[in-house]
Amino acid sequence: ITTNPAGDGSGAPCSPGNSRTRVVNGTDCGRNHLRKDNEFFSFDWRLQRVFHIRESLQIVPVIEMFNTFNNKNNVNPLTTPGLFNFDGFLRQGVGDPRQVQLAIKIVF
């Protein structure tokens, strides 16, 4: 369906600008058709352990990983403003590619 039978807006009858209800001029747009697809997925974690050196001194090594499974999390450039990456897709979320952080915290 490439034409808009309703005559208001442009594009397909089930596009957000043209459909305010589930059925538009006999075309069933489907349940929750105006909702986002929610395909964003990121698994982040942190591991740390406190080592007591003295009564007033602690060393805390930390490892953190962002986007552990390295999902691309592309978004639609026609509906979401933003910056493109090198292959023409938009990325969203903190830590788009898989990232690992190592840290040592000294508490005294």
C-alpha positions as CSV (number, residue, x, y, z in Angstrom):
1,I,0.0,0.0,0.0
2,T,1.7,3.2,-1.2
3,T,-1.2,5.6,-1.5
4,N,-3.2,7.2,1.2
5,P,-6.9,6.6,0.6
6,A,-7.9,9.0,3.5
7,G,-6.3,12.0,1.7
8,D,-4.8,13.5,4.9
9,G,-1.0,13.5,5.2
10,S,1.1,11.3,3.0
11,G,2.2,7.7,2.7
12,A,0.5,4.5,3.7
13,P,-2.8,4.6,5.6
14,C,-1.2,3.0,8.7
15,S,1.6,5.6,9.0
16,P,1.6,7.7,12.2
17,G,0.5,10.9,10.3
18,N,-2.5,9.2,8.7
19,S,-3.9,6.8,11.2
20,R,-5.5,7.8,14.5
21,T,-7.4,4.6,14.9
22,R,-6.8,0.9,14.3
23,V,-8.9,0.7,11.1
24,V,-8.4,3.3,8.4
25,N,-10.8,3.2,5.4
26,G,-11.2,-0.5,5.8
27,T,-7.5,-1.2,6.3
28,D,-6.7,-2.9,9.6
29,C,-3.4,-1.4,10.8
30,G,-3.0,-4.0,13.6
31,R,-2.9,-3.8,17.3
32,N,-0.5,-1.2,18.8
33,H,0.6,-0.1,15.4
34,L,1.7,3.3,16.6
35,R,4.0,2.0,19.3
36,K,7.7,1.7,18.9
37,D,9.2,-1.7,18.1
38,N,11.4,-1.7,21.2
39,E,14.2,-3.7,19.6
40,F,16.9,-2.0,21.7
41,F,18.8,-4.5,23.8
42,S,21.9,-4.0,25.9
43,F,23.3,-6.1,28.7
44,D,25.6,-4.2,31.0
45,W,27.3,-5.5,34.1
46,R,29.9,-4.6,36.8
47,L,32.0,-6.8,39.0
48,Q,34.0,-5.5,42.0
49,R,35.5,-6.9,45.2
50,V,36.8,-5.0,48.2
51,F,40.2,-6.0,49.6
52,H,41.0,-4.7,53.1
53,I,44.7,-3.9,53.3
54,R,44.7,-2.1,56.7
55,E,42.0,-0.8,58.9
56,S,41.8,2.5,57.0
57,L,42.9,1.3,53.5
58,Q,40.8,-0.6,51.0
59,I,41.6,-1.5,47.4
60,V,38.7,-2.2,45.1
61,P,39.4,-3.7,41.6
62,V,36.5,-3.1,39.2
63,I,35.6,-4.5,35.8
64,E,32.6,-3.3,33.8
65,M,31.3,-4.4,30.4
66,F,28.7,-2.5,28.3
67,N,26.7,-4.1,25.5
68,T,28.1,-7.5,26.4
69,F,26.5,-9.4,23.4
70,N,27.6,-6.6,21.0
71,N,24.1,-5.9,19.5
72,K,24.0,-3.1,16.9
73,N,20.8,-1.4,18.2
74,N,20.1,0.4,14.9
75,V,17.3,3.0,14.8
76,N,15.3,4.2,11.8
77,P,17.0,7.4,10.4
78,L,13.7,8.6,9.0
79,T,12.0,8.9,12.4
80,T,15.0,9.5,14.8
81,P,17.4,12.4,14.4
82,G,21.0,11.7,15.3
83,L,24.4,10.9,13.9
84,F,25.1,8.1,11.4
85,N,28.0,5.7,11.9
86,F,30.3,4.7,9.1
87,D,27.9,2.2,7.5
88,G,24.9,4.5,7.3
89,F,23.0,3.3,10.4
90,L,22.2,5.3,13.5
91,R,23.3,3.9,16.8
92,Q,21.7,4.6,20.2
93,G,22.5,3.8,23.7
94,V,25.5,4.1,26.0
95,G,28.4,1.9,24.8
96,D,27.2,1.2,21.3
97,P,29.9,-1.3,20.5
98,R,31.0,-3.7,23.2
99,Q,33.2,-1.9,25.7
100,V,35.2,-3.0,28.8
101,Q,36.4,-0.8,31.6
102,L,39.0,-1.8,34.2
103,A,39.5,0.3,37.3
104,I,41.2,0.2,40.7
105,K,39.7,2.3,43.4
106,I,41.7,3.1,46.6
107,V,39.7,4.1,49.6
108,F,41.4,5.5,52.7
